[in-house]
Amino acid sequence: MGSELIYRGHEAQPASDSYSPKPDKPWASVTRAARYMLREQRLLFVLVGIAIATLIFTIIPTSRVQLAPHTTTTPILDSITYFPIETQNKFSYQHRLGIGSGNPTGKIPLGLKRKGLRIVVTGGAGFVGSHLVDRLIARGDSVIVVDNFFTGRKENVMHHFGNPNFELIRHDVVEPLLLEVDQIYHLACPASPVHYKFNPVKTIISFFTRLAKRVGARFLLTSTSEVYGDPLQHPQKETYWGNVNPIGVRSCYDEGKRTAETLTMDYHRGAEVEVRIARIFNTYGPRMCIDDGRVVSNFVAQALRKEPLTVYGDGKQTRSFQYVSDLVEGLMRLMEGEHVGPFNLGNPGEFTMLELAEVVQETIDPNARIEFRPNTEDDPHKRKPDITRAKELLGWEPKVSLRKGLPLMVSDFRQRIFGDHKEGSSSTINKASSG
Ligand SMILES: NC(=O)c1ccc[n+]([C@@H]2O[C@H](COP(=O)([O-])OP(=O)(O)OC[C@H]3O[C@@H](n4cnc5c(N)ncnc54)[C@H](O)[C@@H]3O)[C@@H](O)[C@H]2O)c1
């Protein structure tokens, strides 16, 4: 039965077949192929093809290897914070991407298009991460967002759904995950006190440095200005080791990031992982969590809701505020550049909390009241980045002033709080540009 299902034709065969095929000539197929090759100069084309392929596969890799010593000449710029990139890992990373030492000008050889990278952004559904994802997708890269939505929102990345270059994975970075990627931007971490105090232990751990080692990806850690604690040096340079309370309520974040920096550097030194470290100063912009207790989002939401602006302490403590697009530009330059860091990424414009409240009043509601509350534990008195290194080595500095950037954030908050985007956005932007 089974064989019948497979083939029934044998029943139809004549019992005696008078047809007997001619025996095969043993060389027939070879001579047929040779004749085919010789017709219409096909052989010539084949030979030219082989010659070009040989040229590409022998000469180009050789020239890269010859140029590799360039990488070892990267100077040790600062014995504490800067490390030369001379590891085998770097070479394999660049070789894999077709960039870097073999191509010091960064130009792509004629006829070859720049290949998009495969990039993981952990925390990519959050405030900074989602803006970074926008830029990477726009550049033509394939982006995988890994996020557990603790503080992030699907709405922040929803506009990429359906794009084949975009993937979203709900996953907690404290658990292993294997992904084949070229670069890892590690942002996953609750960034505001209300959130990181919720699960302090989790704030410290992440699996992704190990993933970078395993797949040979370049790893960028988003550290923070909080590593300087309540600084005794002003403005803060990257060489400053900080003044941090190791056992306070904010320590899970401050010390967590310090530990993450240590771990990142140990993976770099010990396991030759290519790493980058950014120390981010206060950043604001659209898509920030509305009620996360960070000062800019607090003031903006309060002013829009006609609530008093709550100033903790005497309001004379200072911060610097950077618009999110400036930060994203800095992160990308750092990732693509030659230096490990750490680099301060922040806007050196320094404001007291009372000055910030005034800018918010100017932008949203001149009649907004200010209400003073007792200060929170371990609140730093001063914060201002020295960005000399980022300027010199990354060619980066912030472009958007607080008075220009704030209205863009207000427009987004207005839409999310009241759902009246268009009117709000145009009026606030106009107000800012005329003021
Ligand atoms: N925004 C700032 O002013 C600032 C300043 C200094 C440093 N940073 C750092 O930049 C990064 C991004 O900050 P942000 O302001 O966008 O914060 P955010 O809270 O908006 O984003 C963090 C994202 O990480 C996700 N996340 C948190 N824990 C996770 C986990 N265990 N697994 C998977 N996903 C997780 C959240 O859901 C969220 O989407 C953070 O690492 C933060 O420490 C930000």
The ligand as an SDF file (V2000), in Angstrom:
LIG
                    3D

 44 48  0  0  0  0  0  0  0  0999 V2000
   18.4240   60.9900   32.0000 N   0  0  0  0  0  0  0  0  0  0  0  0
   19.4350   61.3970   32.7560 C   0  0  0  0  0  0  0  0  0  0  0  0
   19.4680   62.5610   33.1970 O   0  0  0  0  0  0  0  0  0  0  0  0
   20.5730   60.4660   33.0760 C   0  0  0  0  0  0  0  0  0  0  0  0
   21.6580   60.9660   33.7950 C   0  0  0  0  0  0  0  0  0  0  0  0
   22.7010   60.1090   34.1030 C   0  0  0  0  0  0  0  0  0  0  0  0
   22.6880   58.8100   33.6530 C   0  0  0  0  0  0  0  0  0  0  0  0
   21.6220   58.3440   32.9550 N   0  0  0  0  0  0  0  0  0  0  0  0
   21.6260   56.9410   32.5550 C   0  0  0  0  0  0  0  0  0  0  0  0
   21.1390   56.7990   31.2320 O   0  0  0  0  0  0  0  0  0  0  0  0
   20.3730   55.5950   31.1320 C   0  0  0  0  0  0  0  0  0  0  0  0
   18.9820   55.8910   30.5830 C   0  0  0  0  0  0  0  0  0  0  0  0
   18.3310   56.7720   31.4570 O   0  0  0  0  0  0  0  0  0  0  0  0
   16.8940   57.3490   31.1440 P   0  0  0  0  0  0  0  0  0  0  0  0
   16.8500   58.7170   31.6820 O   0  0  0  0  0  0  0  0  0  0  0  0
   16.5330   57.1150   29.7440 O   0  0  0  0  0  0  0  0  0  0  0  0
   16.0140   56.4460   32.1230 O   0  0  0  0  0  0  0  0  0  0  0  0
   14.6610   55.6670   31.8150 P   0  0  0  0  0  0  0  0  0  0  0  0
   14.1760   55.1730   33.1320 O   0  0  0  0  0  0  0  0  0  0  0  0
   13.7410   56.4790   30.9960 O   0  0  0  0  0  0  0  0  0  0  0  0
   15.1750   54.4550   30.9440 O   0  0  0  0  0  0  0  0  0  0  0  0
   15.6920   53.2900   31.4740 C   0  0  0  0  0  0  0  0  0  0  0  0
   15.1380   52.1130   30.6940 C   0  0  0  0  0  0  0  0  0  0  0  0
   15.7080   50.9220   31.1800 O   0  0  0  0  0  0  0  0  0  0  0  0
   14.6730   49.9670   31.3780 C   0  0  0  0  0  0  0  0  0  0  0  0
   15.1120   49.0650   32.4350 N   0  0  0  0  0  0  0  0  0  0  0  0
   15.3690   49.3580   33.7280 C   0  0  0  0  0  0  0  0  0  0  0  0
   15.7870   48.2630   34.3920 N   0  0  0  0  0  0  0  0  0  0  0  0
   15.8040   47.2600   33.4810 C   0  0  0  0  0  0  0  0  0  0  0  0
   16.1550   45.8770   33.5430 C   0  0  0  0  0  0  0  0  0  0  0  0
   16.5680   45.3170   34.6820 N   0  0  0  0  0  0  0  0  0  0  0  0
   16.0520   45.1500   32.4060 N   0  0  0  0  0  0  0  0  0  0  0  0
   15.6370   45.6950   31.2500 C   0  0  0  0  0  0  0  0  0  0  0  0
   15.2990   46.9950   31.1370 N   0  0  0  0  0  0  0  0  0  0  0  0
   15.3790   47.7660   32.2360 C   0  0  0  0  0  0  0  0  0  0  0  0
   13.4640   50.7730   31.7330 C   0  0  0  0  0  0  0  0  0  0  0  0
   12.2460   50.0920   31.5280 O   0  0  0  0  0  0  0  0  0  0  0  0
   13.6310   51.9660   30.8330 C   0  0  0  0  0  0  0  0  0  0  0  0
   13.0610   51.7460   29.5750 O   0  0  0  0  0  0  0  0  0  0  0  0
   20.3450   54.9750   32.5170 C   0  0  0  0  0  0  0  0  0  0  0  0
   21.3450   53.9880   32.5990 O   0  0  0  0  0  0  0  0  0  0  0  0
   20.7020   56.1300   33.4230 C   0  0  0  0  0  0  0  0  0  0  0  0
   21.3320   55.7110   34.6100 O   0  0  0  0  0  0  0  0  0  0  0  0
   20.5630   59.1530   32.6550 C   0  0  0  0  0  0  0  0  0  0  0  0
  1  2  1  0
  2  3  2  0
  2  4  1  0
  4  5  1  0
  4 44  2  0
  5  6  2  0
  6  7  1  0
  7  8  2  0
  8  9  1  0
  8 44  1  0
  9 10  1  0
  9 42  1  0
 10 11  1  0
 11 12  1  0
 11 40  1  0
 12 13  1  0
 13 14  1  0
 14 15  2  0
 14 16  1  0
 14 17  1  0
 17 18  1  0
 18 19  2  0
 18 20  1  0
 18 21  1  0
 21 22  1  0
 22 23  1  0
 23 24  1  0
 23 38  1  0
 24 25  1  0
 25 26  1  0
 25 36  1  0
 26 27  1  0
 26 35  1  0
 27 28  2  0
 28 29  1  0
 29 30  1  0
 29 35  2  0
 30 31  1  0
 30 32  2  0
 32 33  1  0
 33 34  2  0
 34 35  1  0
 36 37  1  0
 36 38  1  0
 38 39  1  0
 40 41  1  0
 40 42  1  0
 42 43  1  0
M  CHG  2   8   1  16  -1
M  END
$$$$
